[in-house]
Amino acid sequence: MRENDVFVESGKQSWDTVGDGVQRQILGHDPQLMMVCVKFNKGSIGPVHRHRHRQVTFVGQGSFEVQIGSEKKTLKSGDCFFVPPEIDHGVVALEVGTMVDVFTPTREDFLARK
């Protein structure tokens, strides 16, 4: 692997607007794994959806109402959650915040939007 394949400098990565008050920055990825940073304005929504990927998400800043299946819980900075494949999930930002999502395999649909 080359150096530019393994080191990701966030300041050199673009942000994409993916919803009202929601921006996504794709960080490291290969075909099997992807890390993404997502910024939310207060009140912004990550709508309930599902996908084939396994996902683990770390709340970096702020607090969020997180729904996984039919359960809802408020999570704050330092908390995380896991979403198995094909399970409905979504979030509401209760304040300005960030999350770091990790997916396996890579979200090809995210790469296609670039």
N, C-alpha and C positions, 0 to 999 in steps of 0.2 A: 504494500500500500504506500501511496505517496503521502507526504505531510499534509497536503491540502485535502486529502480524503479522510483524515482522522482528527484534525483540529478544526473546530468550528468557533469562530469569533462572532458573538451575537451582534456586535456593532456593524458587521459586514453583511448581515442577513436581512432581507426585506421583510416588512410586515404587510400582510394582506388583510383587508377589511372583509370579514365573513358574516357580519350581521350588524344590526344597529348597536353601536357601542362595543363591538367585539372585533379584536384583531388577532391574527394568528401569525406566528413566526416559526417556520420549519427549521429545526436545528439538525442534529445528526440523524442520518438514516442510511440504511442499505436495504436490500429486498426483504429482510426478515424483521427489522426493528426500526422504529422511528420515534424521535423525541420532538415535541412541539411545545412552544410557549404560547399561552393565550392570555390576552389582556381584556379585562371587562370594565366598563363604566358601571357605576352604581345603577341598579335596576335592569341592566342588560341581561338577556336571556340566551342561554345555550339550549335551544328547543329539544324536547324529548325526541329521541331518535334511536335507531339500533343499527349495528353493523356486525360483520363477521369477525372482526378483530377483537383480541383481548386488549384491555386497556387498564392501565393503572395511572391515577392522577394524583399529583401532589399539589396542595394549596400553598402557594408561595407567599401570597399576601392577601389580606382581606378576609371576608367571610361569604359563604355561599349556601343557599338551600340546594341540596343535592337530592335528586330523585333517582333511585335505581329500582326498576320494577315498580311495585306499588308503595315502596317505602321512601320516606323523606327524612332527611336529617340535616341540621345546620353544621357545617364544617368551617373551621377557621385556619389561619396560617399555621403550617406545620402538620395538619391532618392530611389524610389521603383516602382514596377509595379505589376499589377494584371492580371492573365491569366485565363479566364473562361475555363470550360471543352471543349475539342475537338477543340481548336483554335491553329493553327500553331504558333510557337514562337521559338526564338533562340537568341543567343548573340555572339558578337565578342568582345574580350577584347582589348581595345585600349591602355591599359597599364596593368602592373601587378595589379591584384585586387582580391577581394573576394566578394561573394554574400552569403546571407542567404536565402534559399528557405523554405517555409512552404507549406505543401500539406495537403489537405483533400480529401478523406481519405488517409491513409498511402500508400506510394508507395511500395507495396509488391514486385515489381520487383527489387527495390533497396536492399531489405532484402535478396532476393534470390541470389544476387551476392556475398554476404558475405561468 
